[in-house]
Amino acid sequence: MVGGPKKTPPSIGPSHYTTFDEFWQREDELWELSLKESIRQKKERIKKLNEKDVSNMQARIRDNKIPKD
């Protein structure tokens, strides 16, 4: 080979974390943030579905005709 054996590319930049605990602390923070966002989105979807159901129900009630005896 010209230029010697292939070398492993260097890592991109220095590590952000200096210790094992700091790394996992950051991972835990990201996990918690992700969980909170998922819960918020779920509540938002449920709220939209409930609003949609209520408006549909009101339309069905208005369209409902009382039978004459």
GIZIZI-V832536 format. One line per field, one symbol per residue. ss: DSSP state (~ for helix, > for strand, _ for the rest). psi: psi as a letter, one per 30 degrees, with the letter a starting at -180 (. if undefined). A space follows every 10 residues. Layout:
ss=???
psi=???
This chain:
ss=__________ _________~ ~~~~~~~~~~ ~~~~~~~~~~ ~~~~~~~~~~ ~~~~~~~~~~ ~~~______
psi=kkgalklkkl ljllkfkfle eeefeeeeee eeeeeeeeee eeeeeeeeee eeeeeeeeee eefkkkkk.
